[in-house]
Amino acid sequence: MKEIKVTDIKGIQIGQAEDVNAGTGCTVIICKEGATAGVDVRGGGPATRETDLLNPINMVQQIHAVMLSGGSAFGLDAASGAMQYLEEHDCGFDMQVAHVPIVCGASLFDLSVGDPKVRPDKAMGYQACLNSEQNLFEEGNHGAGTGASVGKVLGFDKAMKSGIGMSGMETGGIQVAAVVAVNACGNVVDYETNEQLAGIYDAATNTIIDAKDAVIAQIEQMAALAQGNTTIGCIVTNAKLDKAQCTKIAGIAHNGYARAIHPVHTMSDGDTIFVLSTGEVEAMPDAIGILATEVMAKAINRAVKAADSAYGLKAYKDIHS
């Protein structure tokens, strides 16, 4: 078993673009030749694009890109930039009169930081695609993770800075990698030890308050959790999977969310995972699900550990020196 990057998977390119001052950005994962895909949306407040066509009963079998972005529902516009880029490269389904690429996407809410009037748009999405030609990817405050934060159970004023992370594994020629932008309502914990990594910040003690305890303490108040969250990610593998198997593995990979985010899949999160299969190597789907869970949980941990303090929010590095 060795660690890999998502770009070690043949046919995959990844790029990011961001506006640091505005506190938002986007990350695109491209497969120009097409990849079999699935999705599982678990959170109660998603902002997504082209997820219905990934239902195994529907016609389209392959897609050409996944766009992860900030900007809430406004940020879904970044996928239009990927559509333009892919059409310029003759990628997509040949409909005689045009090549029609399929770009799926999901957006997280980062309007609470920076400038809420600036969101990922077509131009930013296109720039991310151009950057993918050099496979430009950085963890932390970059791309879709630029304005990400965690630990908003008691309000945004107690949140901490998060970001975007990547993790991958290869064993016996099978490759599985995860990319995830972590913008959870809950806290992020070490997926192996349950140590609090980032979340509800107590400035008086410079420590993190357990988010599960904070929610239970409000159980009789009928209080709504803070709005504006969502963790969005993508599993990429070279394993040969059909559309139904991709969909199932997207669901299994949410176990990675559950291992690293407490609480997860709340009514104010739009937690979403896509799966892309390039179909190169035969593999046991259940084994792919195990690896997908592992790399997703690790990528979530890496996202908060790589984040830097910004927009008035403390980061993991500030309290785990």
Backbone torsions as a table, in degrees:
resi	resn	phi	psi	omega
1	MET	NA	124.1	177.2
2	LYS	-130.9	155.0	179.1
3	GLU	-79.7	142.4	178.3
4	ILE	-136.4	169.4	170.5
5	LYS	-102.2	159.9	179.9
6	VAL	-61.7	-28.6	-179.0
7	THR	-76.9	-6.5	173.0
8	ASP	-74.9	-13.5	178.2
9	ILE	-83.3	122.3	-174.7
10	LYS	-55.3	132.5	175.8
11	GLY	89.5	-2.2	-177.4
12	ILE	-104.5	134.4	171.3
13	GLN	-132.3	148.9	-175.6
14	ILE	-136.2	140.1	179.9
15	GLY	-146.5	158.8	-179.6
16	GLN	-136.5	156.8	172.4
17	ALA	-148.0	147.8	-179.0
18	GLU	-154.2	161.4	170.3
19	ASP	-117.9	98.7	-174.0
20	VAL	-63.5	-40.5	-179.2
21	ASN	-63.6	-38.1	-179.7
22	ALA	-82.1	-18.1	177.6
23	GLY	75.6	44.1	179.0
24	THR	-155.0	164.3	-179.7
25	GLY	-177.3	-175.3	-179.3
26	CYS	-146.4	157.2	179.9
27	THR	-133.7	128.9	-179.4
28	VAL	-118.4	138.1	174.7
29	ILE	-116.0	118.0	-172.3
30	ILE	-114.7	138.2	169.0
31	CYS	-130.9	94.8	-172.3
32	LYS	-61.0	-31.3	-178.9
33	GLU	-83.1	-5.6	-179.9
34	GLY	95.1	144.6	178.4
35	ALA	-138.4	139.2	172.9
36	THR	-65.7	141.6	-170.1
37	ALA	-141.5	157.6	173.5
38	GLY	-147.6	170.3	-179.9
39	VAL	-151.6	151.8	172.1
40	ASP	-140.2	120.3	179.9
41	VAL	-106.0	117.5	-176.1
42	ARG	-110.7	-28.6	-177.1
43	GLY	-73.0	160.2	-175.4
44	GLY	-84.6	-7.2	-177.0
45	GLY	-135.8	63.9	-175.0
46	PRO	-82.0	153.7	167.4
47	ALA	-125.1	105.8	-171.2
48	THR	-136.2	163.9	179.9
49	ARG	-135.3	133.9	173.9
50	GLU	57.2	37.2	175.8
51	THR	-84.7	-28.6	-179.7
52	ASP	-61.9	-36.9	-177.1
53	LEU	-69.4	-14.8	178.1
54	LEU	-82.5	-6.1	172.4
55	ASN	-58.5	128.7	-176.1
56	PRO	-56.4	-20.4	-179.4
57	ILE	-79.7	-11.4	-176.4
58	ASN	-92.3	164.0	-165.0
59	MET	-67.7	-48.7	-172.3
60	VAL	-63.5	127.5	-177.6
61	GLN	-101.7	-25.5	-177.3
62	GLN	-133.0	151.5	174.5
63	ILE	-123.1	173.3	-173.0
64	HIS	-120.7	-11.5	177.8
65	ALA	-166.5	153.5	168.6
66	VAL	-122.3	127.0	178.5
67	MET	-108.8	119.0	173.6
68	LEU	-103.7	132.4	-175.1
69	SER	-148.1	161.0	167.1
70	GLY	-85.3	-165.1	174.0
71	GLY	89.6	5.2	-175.5
72	SER	55.6	-149.4	-176.9
73	ALA	-62.0	-26.0	176.3
74	PHE	-60.1	-35.7	-174.9
75	GLY	-67.8	-13.4	177.5
76	LEU	-61.8	-19.3	179.1
77	ASP	-63.3	-21.8	180.0
78	ALA	-59.8	-28.8	179.6
79	ALA	-63.7	-24.9	177.5
80	SER	-64.1	-32.6	175.9
81	GLY	-65.7	-36.8	176.2
82	ALA	-68.4	-37.1	176.2
83	MET	-59.2	-46.0	179.5
84	GLN	-61.8	-47.6	-178.3
85	TYR	-59.9	-46.4	-177.5
86	LEU	-68.1	-38.5	177.3
87	GLU	-62.3	-40.6	178.7
88	GLU	-61.9	-24.2	179.6
89	HIS	-102.0	17.2	178.3
90	ASP	55.0	36.2	177.1
91	CYS	-98.4	142.4	179.2
92	GLY	125.6	-176.6	-179.5
93	PHE	-79.4	128.1	-178.7
94	ASP	-77.5	105.9	-179.5
95	MET	-103.5	25.6	179.8
96	GLN	71.3	-54.2	-179.3
97	VAL	-86.4	-15.4	-180.0
98	ALA	-169.1	153.5	167.8
99	HIS	-87.6	127.2	-177.3
100	VAL	-111.9	102.1	176.9
101	PRO	-76.0	153.5	175.9
102	ILE	-109.9	117.4	-178.9
103	VAL	-120.9	115.4	175.1
104	CYS	-94.8	160.7	-178.5
105	GLY	-164.4	164.8	174.4
106	ALA	-149.4	148.9	-178.3
107	SER	-125.7	148.5	174.3
108	LEU	-110.0	163.4	-177.4
109	PHE	-93.6	112.9	176.3
110	ASP	-127.8	20.7	-176.2
111	LEU	-72.1	-8.6	-179.8
112	SER	-80.4	-8.6	178.9
113	VAL	-118.4	161.8	175.8
114	GLY	59.4	-133.4	-178.2
115	ASP	-110.1	108.6	-177.1
116	PRO	-67.0	-11.2	179.1
117	LYS	-86.6	-8.7	178.1
118	VAL	-106.1	123.7	-179.1
119	ARG	-135.3	157.5	174.1
120	PRO	-56.3	130.2	-179.3
121	ASP	-127.2	-170.2	-178.2
122	LYS	-58.3	-42.0	-178.4
123	ALA	-64.1	-42.2	179.3
124	MET	-67.6	-39.8	177.7
125	GLY	-62.7	-38.7	178.5
126	TYR	-66.4	-40.6	179.1
127	GLN	-64.2	-38.9	176.8
128	ALA	-60.4	-38.4	177.9
129	CYS	-66.4	-41.7	176.2
130	LEU	-61.1	-41.3	179.5
131	ASN	-66.5	-25.5	179.8
132	SER	-66.9	-18.8	178.0
133	GLU	-66.9	-22.6	174.0
134	GLN	-105.9	7.3	-178.0
135	ASN	49.5	51.0	179.7
136	LEU	-80.6	111.6	180.0
137	PHE	-144.9	129.2	173.9
138	GLU	-130.8	143.0	177.9
139	GLU	-82.0	166.4	177.8
140	GLY	89.2	-131.6	-174.1
141	ASN	-81.9	62.5	-178.5
142	HIS	-142.0	159.5	176.4
143	GLY	52.2	-136.2	-178.8
144	ALA	-64.7	-14.9	179.7
145	GLY	-92.6	2.2	-174.8
146	THR	-54.3	-46.6	-178.3
147	GLY	-107.7	16.2	-175.4
148	ALA	-71.9	147.8	177.9
149	SER	-146.6	164.2	180.0
150	VAL	-138.2	165.1	175.6
151	GLY	77.2	49.8	-176.1
152	LYS	-105.1	15.6	-178.8
153	VAL	-57.1	-37.8	-179.8
154	LEU	-102.5	18.2	178.5
155	GLY	108.6	158.0	-174.7
156	PHE	-66.4	-25.7	-178.4
157	ASP	-67.3	-11.9	177.7
158	LYS	-111.8	11.6	-178.3
159	ALA	-76.9	166.7	174.6
160	MET	-126.0	158.7	-178.4
161	LYS	-75.6	139.2	175.4
162	SER	-127.1	-161.1	-178.6
163	GLY	-173.4	-148.9	179.9
164	ILE	-117.4	146.4	-178.5
165	GLY	-139.2	162.3	179.4
166	MET	-138.4	144.1	173.1
167	SER	-152.3	144.7	179.5
168	GLY	-150.5	155.7	178.4
169	MET	-136.7	149.6	173.8
170	GLU	-133.5	133.0	176.8
171	THR	-147.3	126.7	178.4
172	GLY	57.5	31.1	-179.7
173	GLY	87.0	-6.0	177.5
174	ILE	-91.2	128.6	-179.0
175	GLN	-118.1	133.9	177.0
176	VAL	-139.3	128.1	-179.2
177	ALA	-137.8	154.9	179.7
178	ALA	-128.3	142.3	170.4
179	VAL	-126.8	130.9	-175.4
180	VAL	-148.6	134.3	173.3
181	ALA	-102.8	119.9	-167.8
182	VAL	-103.9	109.6	-176.4
183	ASN	-134.1	49.4	-168.6
184	ALA	-78.8	149.5	169.9
185	CYS	-66.6	-38.0	-178.0
186	GLY	-84.6	-170.7	179.0
187	ASN	-90.3	157.9	171.0
188	VAL	-104.0	129.6	179.8
189	VAL	-119.5	158.7	173.5
190	ASP	-61.8	122.9	-172.3
191	TYR	-69.2	-11.9	178.2
192	GLU	-102.9	-34.1	-174.7
193	THR	-112.6	-12.8	-175.8
194	ASN	69.4	14.2	173.8
195	GLU	-63.2	137.7	177.8
196	GLN	-70.7	118.6	-179.3
197	LEU	-97.5	-43.5	-179.8
198	ALA	-159.1	147.1	-179.4
199	GLY	166.5	-136.3	-177.9
200	ILE	-67.3	114.5	-172.8
201	TYR	-94.7	125.7	175.3
202	ASP	-100.1	102.4	-175.3
203	ALA	-64.5	-30.7	-176.9
204	ALA	-65.3	-35.1	-177.3
205	THR	-111.7	-3.6	-176.6
206	ASN	54.9	42.5	179.9
207	THR	-131.5	176.4	-178.9
208	ILE	-109.4	130.3	177.5
209	ILE	-83.8	135.2	178.7
210	ASP	-63.2	119.9	-174.9
211	ALA	-69.8	-34.7	179.2
212	LYS	-63.4	-42.8	177.7
213	ASP	-62.7	-38.5	-179.0
214	ALA	-64.8	-37.5	178.7
215	VAL	-69.9	-47.4	-178.7
216	ILE	-60.3	-34.8	179.9
217	ALA	-63.5	-20.9	-178.9
218	GLN	-99.8	9.4	-167.6
219	ILE	-59.4	-30.2	-178.3
220	GLU	-94.2	-0.1	-176.1
221	GLN	-92.8	-8.2	-177.0
222	MET	54.1	32.4	-177.6
223	ALA	-79.7	138.8	175.2
224	ALA	-83.8	138.8	177.0
225	LEU	-68.7	157.4	-178.3
226	ALA	-56.2	133.6	179.2
227	GLN	-80.8	159.4	173.7
228	GLY	92.1	70.6	-175.7
229	ASN	-136.8	-135.4	172.5
230	THR	99.3	123.5	172.1
231	THR	-105.3	126.1	-176.1
232	ILE	-125.7	135.0	-175.7
233	GLY	-151.4	174.3	-178.8
234	CYS	-145.1	132.7	170.9
235	ILE	-99.1	131.4	177.4
236	VAL	-122.5	133.6	-179.3
237	THR	-143.8	152.4	174.1
238	ASN	-91.7	1.9	178.3
239	ALA	-67.5	146.4	179.7
240	LYS	-82.1	109.7	-178.4
241	LEU	-130.9	145.9	173.0
242	ASP	-89.8	178.9	-173.6
243	LYS	-62.7	-40.7	179.9
244	ALA	-66.4	-40.0	178.7
245	GLN	-66.5	-38.9	175.5
246	CYS	-60.2	-41.8	179.6
247	THR	-64.0	-42.9	179.5
248	LYS	-64.5	-42.6	-179.1
249	ILE	-68.0	-31.8	173.6
250	ALA	-59.5	-40.4	177.0
251	GLY	-66.8	-42.7	179.1
252	ILE	-62.7	-39.6	-177.6
253	ALA	-63.2	-20.9	175.0
254	HIS	-63.6	-17.8	173.5
255	ASN	-63.1	-29.0	174.5
256	GLY	-65.3	-39.8	174.0
257	TYR	-59.7	-47.1	-175.7
258	ALA	-65.3	-30.3	179.3
259	ARG	-74.7	-26.8	-172.0
260	ALA	-113.4	-11.9	-178.0
261	ILE	-125.4	124.5	-178.8
262	HIS	-131.3	121.1	-13.1
263	PRO	-77.1	164.9	-177.3
264	VAL	-126.1	162.0	176.2
265	HIS	57.4	40.2	179.0
266	THR	-75.5	172.1	179.4
267	MET	-65.9	-21.1	-179.2
268	SER	-102.6	9.0	171.8
269	ASP	-106.5	151.5	175.6
270	GLY	-115.8	39.8	-170.5
271	ASP	-50.2	124.2	-174.2
272	THR	-139.5	139.8	174.3
273	ILE	-131.6	128.1	171.2
274	PHE	-99.2	155.6	172.5
275	VAL	-128.6	131.7	175.4
276	LEU	-118.0	130.2	177.2
277	SER	-119.8	121.7	177.4
278	THR	-84.7	-9.6	169.6
279	GLY	68.5	38.8	-177.7
280	GLU	-93.4	-33.5	-169.1
281	VAL	-130.6	135.5	174.6
282	GLU	-68.0	138.1	-178.6
283	ALA	-157.7	156.1	177.1
284	MET	-74.4	119.0	-177.8
285	PRO	-56.0	-39.0	-179.2
286	ASP	-64.6	-35.2	177.0
287	ALA	-66.9	-38.0	176.9
288	ILE	-63.0	-38.4	178.0
289	GLY	-62.6	-39.0	178.0
290	ILE	-64.3	-46.8	179.6
291	LEU	-65.2	-38.6	179.8
292	ALA	-62.4	-41.3	177.1
293	THR	-61.5	-44.2	-178.1
294	GLU	-64.2	-49.9	-176.3
295	VAL	-70.1	-30.4	178.1
296	MET	-67.6	-45.3	178.8
297	ALA	-61.5	-41.9	-179.5
298	LYS	-67.4	-39.0	179.0
299	ALA	-63.4	-36.8	176.9
300	ILE	-63.0	-46.0	177.0
301	ASN	-60.8	-42.2	179.8
302	ARG	-64.7	-33.8	-178.8
303	ALA	-61.4	-42.5	-178.8
304	VAL	-80.5	-32.2	-179.8
305	LYS	-70.6	-27.6	-179.8
306	ALA	-86.2	-14.1	-175.5
307	ALA	-70.1	147.1	174.8
308	ASP	-109.8	150.2	176.7
309	SER	-58.8	140.1	-178.2
310	ALA	-166.9	156.7	175.4
311	TYR	56.7	31.4	179.0
312	GLY	81.4	5.6	-177.6
313	LEU	-105.0	134.1	173.6
314	LYS	-71.0	157.6	178.5
315	ALA	-124.1	169.7	178.0
316	TYR	-49.3	-42.6	-176.6
317	LYS	-62.4	-25.9	-176.9
318	ASP	-76.2	-27.8	-176.4
319	ILE	-115.1	-2.0	176.9
320	HIS	-124.3	52.2	-175.4
321	SER	-71.0	NA	NA
